[in-house]
Amino acid sequence: MLEPKVWQLTAGSAVLGLVFAAGAVAMAGPWDSGQRKAERDWAAAQGRTGGAHHPGGHPGKPAPAPSAAGVLDELAAPVGSLSVPADLPADLRGTLGPLLGSPDLGPAPAASVVDVATGEQLFGERADRPMTPASTIKIATAVAALSALGPDHRIPTTVVTGDDKGKGDDKGEGGNENESGDDKGDDDPTEITLVGGGDATLDRKGLRALAEDTTRALRDRGVHEVTVRFDVSLYSGPREHPIGPNDNIAPVTALMTGQGRLDDSARDAFGGPAPRSGDPAGDAADVFAELLRERGLKTSKPPVAGKAPKDADRLAVTYSRPVSALVERMLTNSDNDIAESLVRQTAIKAGRPASFAGAQQAVQAELKEQKLPVGGALLRDGSGLNRHDRITTGLLTALLARAADPDRPELRPVLTGLPVAGFSGTLQGRYADADAITGSGLIRAKTGTLTGVNSLAGTVVGPGGRLLAFAFLAEKAPAPDTAQRALDHLSAELVS
């Protein structure tokens, strides 16, 4: 499993040194099926997956996230100054207004800048206008999942059996109902079921551990031959995202391995476009059966889909990383598969169907319960691939400010998972131009790009060491590259 590294919200020269040592890595270029190839950039996935460190490989609970006050302490801002207004330029509109009016951002972009400590909106332009957010919607996905599930929640994948043959006394004298004397009943394969719990990060390593535990449990029962089934009934509704088959997302199922990737990107890390399987659940079951055979178990036939028996015995279980780590990885790499998994987990927690529709209802209800400004929001998916999603810059900055609230430490992975400008994740190759270089290493933000849609939302340390949240949404942008540079320039103007 991948280990995220720590990227605290620091603003010192040490971060800048790392940035320039790493060098500027060019963003991936061509577009396909409406989604920017920049999502191919998953360099942060190995060793740099997110913003908080969960030490060691043991599946223990993650360490507590740092509090907002602690973050600001490291930025050399006295905690006592939290109630003092941000020392920003008097004419912030005069600074950002002309940049927001750039034709590179389309005819009517929206913006919001908020002082995180006070919640005061320092700059707003069409901040209450719902617009297509693209992948910045993942900030809403993250807040809803962390709030509903908690940062320590882990997603299980289990193996169960409804057969009691081999459970000790069941094989004793008189236990076999077959009176023909040929013991045919005891030779029947034991049926086991691989039950998907919705872990979009399950990989071959996790399946291998599951196969080892399953084999051990079956041998303890005297079982040496099995029939494998797989259960994906946890999810309902369409498997295909409304955009249809697409390299940016696998069919949304409760069971998959390697995110259904058909190339080598599934071997060591995830992130970015790749050819996807049309049946990721069936493929995962095939891999599981293969791993069982490698451990000496016989499988009587290929795996088939089927619901697990009611009240079945659990043979083995493996768990995902905590939701805190999943959120960080989703935000850093703009991982669409994790995003759709997290909104369905939120729906399950709320007792709603784990479908696109159920997830939309659950996320919007969760955010409304948190008294966030959800008016006009339409969260049709968790990933932002749906062009019918709508969100406001005001909601995005409110989400970011809530994630920094000292009273909501469980939301801190929303901030620690944001890519670092010019250094990690989907911001690795950006902020290299002269008018944006001041933001390198100092800005953390979630990107979003669809054809004609460009967005950026995150945090920056402003004058006086104040933490600011910003969000910019642009529609009908003429070109992605120039729009991204314009967004980078806008956010860089907020750097102290």
C-alpha positions in Angstrom: 0.0 0.0 0.0 1.2 3.5 -0.6 2.6 5.6 2.2 1.8 9.3 2.0 4.5 11.7 3.1 4.1 14.8 5.2 3.7 18.2 3.5 2.8 20.6 6.2 1.4 24.0 5.4 4.8 25.7 5.7 5.9 28.8 4.0 9.6 28.8 4.6 12.7 28.7 2.4 13.1 25.0 3.0 10.0 24.3 0.9 11.2 26.6 -1.8 14.6 24.8 -1.8 12.8 21.5 -2.3 10.8 23.0 -5.1 13.8 24.2 -7.1 15.7 21.1 -6.4 12.9 19.0 -7.8 12.7 21.2 -10.9 9.8 22.1 -13.1 8.1 19.0 -14.5 6.0 19.7 -17.6 2.3 19.0 -17.3 1.0 16.3 -19.6 -0.5 17.7 -22.8 -3.2 16.4 -25.0 -6.8 16.1 -24.1 -9.1 13.1 -24.5 -12.8 12.6 -23.9 -13.1 16.0 -22.2 -10.6 15.4 -19.5 -7.2 16.9 -19.3 -4.2 14.6 -19.7 -2.6 16.5 -16.7 -4.4 14.0 -14.6 -1.8 11.5 -15.9 0.7 13.2 -13.6 0.8 10.8 -10.6 4.4 11.4 -9.7 3.2 12.2 -6.2 1.7 8.8 -5.7 4.8 7.1 -4.6 6.1 8.5 -1.3 4.4 11.8 -2.0 0.8 10.8 -2.1 -0.6 13.3 0.4 0.0 15.9 3.0 0.1 13.9 6.3 2.4 11.1 7.3 0.8 7.9 8.7 4.0 6.1 9.8 4.9 2.5 9.2 3.2 -0.2 7.3 1.1 -1.6 10.1 -2.6 -1.0 9.6 -3.0 1.0 12.8 -5.0 4.1 13.2 -3.5 7.3 11.6 -1.8 9.8 13.8 -4.0 12.8 14.7 -4.0 15.6 12.1 -2.3 18.8 13.1 -4.7 21.5 14.3 -5.1 24.8 12.5 -3.5 26.7 15.3 -0.4 24.4 15.0 -0.2 25.0 11.3 -0.4 28.8 11.8 2.3 28.6 14.5 4.7 27.0 12.0 3.9 29.9 9.7 5.2 32.2 12.4 1.7 33.8 13.0 0.9 34.2 16.7 -2.2 32.2 17.6 -3.4 35.4 19.4 -3.6 37.2 16.1 -6.4 35.0 14.8 -9.0 37.7 15.4 -7.0 40.4 13.6 -8.1 41.2 10.0 -5.8 40.1 7.3 -3.3 42.7 6.3 -4.0 42.6 2.6 -3.6 45.4 0.1 -6.3 48.0 0.5 -7.4 47.7 -3.1 -7.6 43.9 -3.5 -10.2 44.5 -6.2 -7.7 46.6 -8.0 -5.1 43.8 -7.8 -7.3 40.8 -8.7 -10.0 42.5 -10.8 -8.0 43.1 -13.9 -6.4 39.6 -13.8 -9.9 38.0 -13.4 -11.0 40.0 -16.5 -8.4 38.2 -18.7 -9.9 36.8 -21.8 -8.0 33.6 -21.1 -10.6 32.9 -18.3 -13.7 33.2 -20.5 -16.4 35.8 -20.4 -17.5 35.6 -16.7 -15.2 33.8 -14.3 -16.0 33.7 -10.6 -13.8 34.3 -7.6 -13.8 34.2 -3.8 -11.0 34.9 -1.3 -11.6 34.4 2.4 -9.6 35.0 5.6 -9.6 31.5 7.0 -9.3 32.6 10.6 -12.2 35.0 10.6 -14.4 33.7 7.7 -14.5 37.2 6.2 -14.7 37.3 2.4 -12.0 39.7 1.3 -12.7 39.5 -2.4 -15.7 38.2 -4.3 -16.8 38.2 -7.9 -19.9 36.2 -8.9 -19.1 34.2 -5.7 -22.6 33.0 -5.4 -23.0 31.9 -9.0 -23.2 28.1 -9.5 -20.7 27.0 -12.1 -19.1 23.8 -13.4 -16.3 23.0 -10.9 -14.6 20.1 -12.6 -12.3 18.3 -10.2 -12.4 21.0 -7.5 -15.7 19.3 -6.5 -13.5 16.8 -4.8 -13.0 19.3 -2.0 -16.8 18.9 -1.2 -16.4 15.1 -1.6 -13.5 15.1 0.9 -15.3 17.3 3.5 -18.5 15.2 3.3 -16.7 11.9 3.6 -14.5 12.9 6.5 -17.4 14.5 8.3 -19.7 11.5 7.9 -17.2 8.6 8.2 -14.5 10.0 10.3 -10.8 10.1 9.4 -10.0 6.6 10.9 -12.7 4.7 9.0 -11.4 1.9 6.7 -13.2 0.2 3.9 -13.3 -3.7 4.2 -13.0 -6.3 1.5 -14.0 -9.7 2.9 -14.2 -13.4 2.0 -17.1 -15.4 3.4 -18.5 -18.9 3.2 -22.0 -20.3 3.8 -20.7 -23.9 3.8 -20.2 -25.3 7.3 -18.5 -28.5 5.9 -15.1 -28.8 7.6 -16.0 -26.9 10.8 -14.9 -29.6 13.1 -17.7 -31.8 14.5 -19.7 -31.3 11.2 -17.4 -34.0 9.7 -17.8 -36.5 12.5 -19.7 -39.7 12.6 -23.2 -39.4 11.1 -22.3 -35.9 9.8 -22.5 -36.9 6.1 -26.0 -37.3 4.8 -24.8 -39.2 1.7 -25.5 -42.9 2.6 -24.2 -44.4 -0.7 -20.8 -44.9 0.9 -19.0 -43.0 -1.8 -18.4 -39.8 0.4 -19.4 -37.7 -2.6 -20.8 -35.0 -0.3 -17.4 -34.4 1.3 -15.8 -34.1 -2.1 -18.0 -31.2 -3.2 -16.0 -27.9 -3.4 -16.6 -25.4 -0.7 -18.2 -22.2 -2.0 -16.6 -18.9 -0.9 -17.5 -15.4 -1.8 -15.3 -12.4 -2.3 -17.4 -9.4 -1.1 -16.6 -6.0 -2.4 -16.8 -3.2 0.2 -16.0 -0.3 -2.2 -12.3 0.1 -1.7 -11.1 1.7 -4.9 -7.5 1.4 -3.8 -7.5 -2.4 -3.4 -4.4 -3.7 -5.3 -2.7 -7.1 -5.9 -0.8 -6.8 -2.6 -4.1 -6.5 -0.7 -5.6 -9.4 -2.6 -2.5 -11.5 -1.9 -2.8 -10.9 1.8 -6.5 -11.8 1.6 -5.7 -15.0 -0.3 -3.2 -16.0 2.3 -5.6 -15.5 5.2 -8.4 -17.3 3.3 -6.2 -20.3 2.4 -5.1 -20.6 6.1 -8.7 -20.4 7.3 -9.8 -23.0 4.8 -7.0 -25.4 5.6 -7.9 -25.2 9.3 -11.3 -26.5 8.2 -9.8 -29.2 6.1 -10.9 -27.6 2.8 -8.7 -27.9 -0.3 -11.0 -27.1 -3.2 -13.3 -24.2 -3.6 -15.7 -22.5 -5.9 -15.2 -18.7 -6.0 -18.0 -16.2 -6.3 -17.9 -12.4 -6.1 -20.5 -10.0 -4.6 -20.8 -6.4 -5.7 -24.3 -5.9 -4.4 -23.2 -3.1 -2.1 -23.5 -0.6 -5.0 -26.7 0.0 -7.0 -27.6 1.9 -10.1 -25.5 2.4 -13.2 -21.9 1.3 -13.1 -20.8 3.6 -15.9 -20.2 7.2 -15.2 -22.5 9.5 -17.2 -19.6 10.4 -19.4 -19.5 6.8 -20.6 -16.4 4.6 -20.9 -13.4 6.7 -20.3 -9.7 6.4 -19.5 -10.1 8.7 -16.5 -12.4 6.4 -14.5 -13.3 2.7 -14.2 -16.8 1.4 -14.1 -17.9 2.2 -10.5 -18.2 -1.1 -8.7 -17.8 -2.2 -5.1 -14.9 -4.5 -6.1 -11.9 -3.8 -8.2 -8.2 -4.2 -8.2 -5.7 -1.7 -9.6 -8.7 0.5 -10.4 -9.4 -1.7 -13.4 -6.3 -0.4 -15.2 -5.1 -2.5 -18.1 -1.6 -1.1 -18.3 1.4 -1.0 -16.0 0.2 2.0 -14.0 -1.7 -0.5 -11.8 1.4 -2.2 -10.6 2.9 0.3 -8.3 0.7 3.4 -8.1 -2.5 5.0 -9.3 -3.4 8.2 -10.9 -4.0 9.6 -14.3 -5.7 8.2 -17.4 -5.2 4.6 -18.5 -7.2 2.0 -20.4 -9.8 0.5 -18.1 -11.5 -2.9 -17.9 -15.1 -3.2 -18.7 -15.5 -5.7 -15.8 -13.2 -4.7 -12.9 -15.0 -6.8 -10.4 -14.8 -10.0 -12.5 -11.1 -9.2 -13.1 -10.4 -8.8 -9.4 -12.1 -12.1 -8.7 -10.0 -13.8 -11.3 -6.8 -12.4 -9.7 -8.0 -13.6 -6.3 -8.7 -17.1 -7.6 -5.3 -17.2 -9.2 -3.7 -16.2 -5.9 -5.6 -19.0 -4.1 -4.3 -21.5 -6.7 -0.7 -20.3 -6.1 -1.2 -21.2 -2.4 -2.3 -24.7 -3.2 -6.1 -24.5 -3.2 -8.0 -25.9 -6.2 -10.7 -23.9 -7.8 -13.4 -25.9 -9.5 -14.4 -23.3 -12.1 -13.9 -19.6 -13.0 -15.4 -17.1 -10.5 -19.0 -16.0 -11.1 -21.0 -13.1 -9.7 -23.4 -13.9 -6.9 -24.6 -12.5 -3.6 -23.0 -13.8 -0.4 -25.2 -16.1 1.7 -27.0 -14.5 4.5 -25.2 -14.9 7.9 -22.2 -16.3 6.1 -19.0 -17.0 8.1 -16.2 -14.6 7.5 -12.9 -16.3 6.5 -10.7 -13.3 5.9 -10.7 -9.5 5.6 -8.4 -6.7 4.4 -8.9 -3.0 4.9 -8.1 0.1 3.0 -6.0 2.9 4.3 -7.9 5.2 6.6 -10.3 7.7 5.0 -7.8 10.5 5.9 -5.2 8.9 3.7 -7.7 8.2 0.9 -8.8 11.8 0.9 -5.2 13.0 0.7 -4.4 10.7 -2.2 -7.7 11.7 -4.0 -6.9 15.4 -3.8 -3.2 15.2 -4.6 -3.6 13.0 -7.6 -7.1 14.1 -8.6 -8.1 10.4 -8.3 -11.6 10.0 -9.8 -12.1 6.3 -8.7 -11.4 7.2 -5.0 -13.7 10.1 -5.3 -16.6 8.0 -6.5 -15.9 5.4 -3.8 -15.9 8.0 -1.0 -19.2 9.5 -2.0 -20.8 6.1 -2.0 -19.3 5.3 1.4 -20.9 8.6 2.6 -24.3 7.4 1.1 -24.0 4.0 2.9 -23.3 5.8 6.2 -26.4 7.9 5.7 -28.6 4.8 4.8 -29.0 5.9 1.2 -28.4 3.8 -1.9 -24.8 3.6 -2.9 -25.4 5.0 -6.4 -24.8 8.2 -8.3 -28.2 9.6 -7.1 -27.9 8.3 -3.6 -24.4 9.7 -3.2 -25.5 13.1 -4.5 -28.3 13.2 -1.9 -26.0 12.1 0.9 -23.2 14.6 0.2 -25.5 17.5 -0.2 -27.4 16.6 3.0 -24.1 16.2 4.9 -22.8 19.6 3.7 -26.2 21.2 4.5 -26.1 19.7 8.0 -22.7 21.4 8.4 -24.4 24.7 7.7 -22.3 25.3 4.6 -23.7 27.5 1.8 -25.0 24.8 -0.5 -27.6 26.9 -2.3 -27.5 26.2 -6.0 -25.1 23.4 -5.7 -25.6 20.2 -7.7 -23.2 17.4 -6.9 -24.1 14.9 -9.5 -20.9 12.9 -8.9 -17.9 12.9 -6.5 -15.2 13.3 -9.1 -16.2 16.3 -11.1 -16.3 14.5 -14.4 -20.0 15.3 -14.8 -20.4 18.6 -16.7 -23.8 19.1 -14.9 -22.1 19.5 -11.5 -22.6 23.0 -10.1 -20.8 24.7 -7.2 -20.0 28.2 -6.2 -16.6 29.8 -5.4 -18.2 30.9 -2.1 -19.0 27.2 -1.2 -15.5 26.1 -2.1 -13.8 28.7 0.1 -16.3 27.9 2.9 -15.3 24.3 2.6 -11.6 25.1 2.9 -12.2 27.4 5.8 -14.2 24.8 7.6 -11.3 22.3 7.0 -9.0 24.7 8.9 -11.4 25.2 11.8 -9.6 24.3 15.1 -12.8 22.7 16.3 -12.9 20.3 13.2 -9.5 18.5 13.3 -11.0 15.5 11.5 -11.3 17.7 8.4 -7.6 18.6 8.3 -6.7 16.1 5.5 -8.6 18.3 3.1 -5.8 20.9 3.5 -2.9 18.5 3.9 -3.9 16.6 0.7 -3.9 19.6 -1.6 -1.1 19.6 -4.2 1.8 22.0 -3.6 2.3 24.5 -6.3 5.2 23.7 -8.6 6.1 20.6 -6.7 3.5 17.8 -6.2 0.5 16.1 -7.7 -1.5 17.9 -10.4 0.4 21.2 -9.6 3.8 19.7 -10.1 4.4 21.4 -13.5 2.7 24.7 -12.8 3.7 28.1 -11.3 6.8 28.2 -13.5 6.1 31.4 -15.3 7.6 34.7 -14.1 4.2 36.1 -13.0 3.3 33.0 -10.9 6.7 31.8 -9.6 6.2 33.5 -6.3 3.5 31.0 -5.6 5.8 28.0 -6.0 5.9 26.0 -2.7 3.6 28.5 -1.0 0.3 27.7 -2.5 -1.7 24.4 -2.1 -4.6 24.0 -4.4 -7.0 21.5 -6.1 -7.1 21.8 -9.9 -10.0 21.2 -12.2 -10.1 20.9 -15.9 -12.7 19.8 -18.5 -13.0 21.1 -22.0 -13.6 24.8 -21.7 -13.7 24.6 -17.9 -10.7 25.5 -15.6 -10.8 25.9 -11.9 -8.4 26.3 -8.9 -9.2 26.3 -5.2 -6.9 26.1 -2.2 -5.0 28.0 0.4 -2.1 30.5 0.5 -0.2 32.4 3.1 -1.0 36.0 2.7 0.6 39.1 4.1 1.2 39.0 7.8 1.3 35.2 7.8 -2.5 34.9 7.4 -3.9 31.8 5.9 -6.3 32.6 3.0 -8.7 30.3 1.1 -9.3 31.1 -2.5 -11.4 29.7 -5.4 -11.5 30.6 -9.0 -13.9 29.1 -11.6 -13.8 29.7 -15.3 -16.1 28.5 -18.1 -15.8 28.8 -21.8 -12.1 29.3 -21.5 -10.5 29.4 -25.0 -7.5 27.1 -24.2 -6.5 25.1 -21.1 -2.8 26.1 -21.0 -3.5 29.8 -21.0 -6.4 29.5 -18.6 -4.2 27.6 -16.1 -1.5 30.2 -16.3 -4.1 32.9 -15.7 -5.3 31.1 -12.6 -1.8 30.6 -11.3 -1.1 34.3 -11.7 -4.3 35.2 -9.8 -3.5 33.0 -6.8 0.2 34.0 -6.8 -0.9 37.6 -6.3 -2.2 36.6 -2.8 1.3 35.4 -1.6 2.8 37.5 1.1 
